Amino acid sequence: MSVKVNNLLFRLITGTEGNRSLICITDGTKKRIGSQLLKNFINNTPDQGGHFLLLDNPIENFKLDPSAKIKIHQCLGSSIDCFDDLQMIKSIPSGRELFIDSLLPLFNLYPEESAQILSDLKKKFTRIVALVSLEALNPFELSIIKDLAGSIIDVTSNGPNYEALIIHRKSSGRIGSNLFKVKEFFTITDNKFSYVKDSSTDKLTTGEQTIEDLPFNLRPEDDDNLVKKTKTALTIKPNEGGKVYYEPGKEDDVDEEDPDEDLLI
């Protein structure tokens, strides 16, 4: 890669930043650049290897580097037995990194269990990198992403190149963390990421924030609290075709004009 090693996106891709967190990539391009960016994360997996969970795409769509030490887990696209797929997801052995091609099937098929599944996976892996379409999620599902994610990378087109708007939580070394908003410009040529010009960093906070001030929940025990919230906020009514009803909490943003404004994206 032709890179500036101090830039955030490069550090996330190479694993020198973002450990012990969930990194979500959302793609606003027509060329599936988010998928190519995910592939760069995978191809930079260290020698310890990692796992790639395919919930929505065949592995052929990604054309991974043959030298990548990655174990493939394909489900939900080739099986009609959701129970078996769920058990397979839960049984993935612990490893350094986990990559997921799409979080949407997880939310659609397991609305009551998705928070618990992601919470459990976070405890098993050094980090999780996943593609997610924020526009397709309901307010409660957005709150799960907001609470569990350490970084959200929003990829959009910028002329012939691409722009990554990154919301990133970084530990301050004391109790609490700082939140950064970073805009970086890059291109992908021959499936390889590189910067195209100087990137700008806009630190959203001028000082240290407490955990409660942040849009990301940072305490490990918050994952368990999130699971409890999931079970109380979702109601499934069998007599109405298995529809899922969501009752927003006081902290949820249900503004139809801008449902994502609390995500700072």
N, C-alpha and C positions, 0 to 999 in steps of 0.2 A: 504494500500500500504506500502511496505517496501521501504522507500525513503530517500534521503538526501534533506531536505527541501530547501536548497540553490540552487538546480539545476534548470535550466531553464525549461526543458520539464515538470517537475512536477508542476512548478508554472503556466505554460500555461494551463496544463490539469485542475488544480484546480481553475483557474480563478483569481489567485492572480497576474498574469502578463498578459499583452496583451489586456487590456480593450480598448474600442474605436478603434478597429482595425479589419482587416481581417487577419485571420490565415489560410494559405493554407497548406494542407498535400498532398505531392506527394509520391506515393508508387512504389518502385522498387523491391518489393518482389513477390514471387509466391504464398504466403499464404494470400494475402490481409491483411497484417498487418496494412496498412494504415486505412482500414475500422475498424479494431479492436481498433486502436488508437483513431479514431473518436468516437467510442462507449465509450471509457473511458472518453473523454471530456463530452459526453452526460450524462453518469452515475454520473458525478461529478457536474452536474448542481445544483446550490443552490436551496433552497426552493422556490424562486420566480418563478422557472420554466423557460421554454424556448420553442422554436419551432424547429421542424425538417422537412425540406423541402426535399422530395424525388423526384428527377428528373430522376433517372436512375435505381433504385432498389426497390423491394418490401420491406416493413418494416420487413418481416420475415427474411431477410438476416442479420439483425443486432441483433436480440435476446436481446433487451434492458432489463436492470434491471426493473422489474415491479414497483419498488418504484420510478423510475425516473419521475420527474414531467415535462413531455414533451408533447407538442401538436403536433400531426402528420399531415402533409400536403402532400398528395400523388397526383402527377400529372405527365403528360407527358408519364407515362408508361401505364396509363389506359384510356387515352382520346386521341381522334384524332382531337379535336378542340383546336388548339394552341392558338386561341384568348381567349377562356375561361380559359385555363391554365395560360396565361399571366396575365389576370385580377385577377386570384386567387393569383398568386405570389405577385402582387402589393398590394393586400388587406390584406395580413397577418398582424395581429395586432401587435403593438409594444410590445416588451418583452425584458427580460434581455439579452438573447442569441439566436442566430439563427444558426442552423447546416444544412449543405447542403451536400447530398451524392455525388454529382458530378456537377462541373461547366460546363462540356463539352456540355450537351444539351442546356444550356443557350446560349453559344456562337454559337452553330450550328443553333438553331432555331431563335435566335434573334440577328443576327450579328450587326445590327444598334442600338439596344436598350440595349445590354448587359452591356455596361459601365454605362448607365443611371440607369438601374435596380440595379446593385451592389452599385452604389453611393447612391441611395435612400434607399436601405436596410441598408447601413452603418449608415445612419442618424437615423434610427429607432431603432437599436439594440445596446446594450452595446458592443457586438462583434459578429463577424461571423466566424465560423470554417467550412471549406469546403475541400472536396477532389477534386483534380484537376490533370489531366495528362498533364504535361507541354509538353511532346513530341507530343501530339496530337494538340497543339495550333499553329496557325500561328504567325508570328512576331508581328502583331498588337495586337492579343489577349494576347500574352506574355507581351506586354507593359502595357496592362490594369492590369494584375496581378502585375507586377512590381510597377506600380504607386499606386495601392490601398492597397497592402498587407503590413502589419506591421511585419509579420513573415512568413517565408516559411520553412516547416519541410520536409526534403527529407529523406524518410525511405528506407533503404537497408538492405539486409541480412549481418550478420557478424558471420560466423560459425553457431552455434546453436542459436545464439541470433540475435539482430538487432541493427543497428546504425542509429541514427537520426542526420543529419547535419542540423543545424538550422541557418538561416540568420534572425537576429532579430534587429529591430530598437527600441532603448530605449531613451526616452526623457532625456536630460541633465539637465533639470530644468531651462535652459535659452533658448533663441532662437537657434534652431539647435538641432541635436540629434547625438548620437553615434551609430555606426553600429557594431554589434557583430556577429562573426561566432563561433558557439558552436557545438562541436561533443560530443554526449552522447550515452551510450550503455545501452540497456534495453532488457527486455523480457516481454512476455505477457503469463501468466499462468492462466487458468480458467477465461479467458477474463479480467484479471486484470494486469495492468501495474506495473512493478517494475524495479529498476536499478539492473544491474548485477556486476558493478564495478565502480571505480572512473571514472568520466567523465572529459573531458578536455575542457577548454574554451580558445578560441583564439580570442582576441579582435582585430578586423581588423584595428581599428583606434587608434592612440596613443593620440589623442586629440579630441577636439570638432570639428564637421563638421558643415558647414552651410547646410541648406536644399538643396540648389542647388547642393552641392557636392555629395549627396546621390543618390543611384539607386532607392530609394523609395521617392515619392513625399509625403510631410507630411502636407501641408496646406489644410484645409477643402475646400477652394475654388478651389484647384487643381482638385477635383472631377468634378466640373462643366466644367473646361477647358478640362478635359479628354473627357467628353461627346461631346463637340464641335469638338474635334479632331476626334472622332469616326465618326461623320456625314460627315466630309470632307474627311476622308481617305478611306471609304468604298463606293464602287459603285456597285449597283445591276442592271444587264441588263436583263430585262424580255425576250427579244427576243433570249437570249442565255441560256434558261433553268433556269433562275433565279440565274445564277452564281454570286458569290461575288468576286469582284476584289479589291485587297488591294494595295494602293500606299504608300510605306514606307516613313516615314519622315526622316529628317536628323539625328534624335536621335536614330532611330531604328537600331538594329544589324541584318543584313540580311546575315551574313556569313554562307554559307551552311555547312562548315566544323564544326563549333561550334556555332549554332544559339542561344545557351543559355548562352554564355560567359558573356554577360552583366548582367546576373542575379546572378553571383557569385556562381553558383552551379556546 
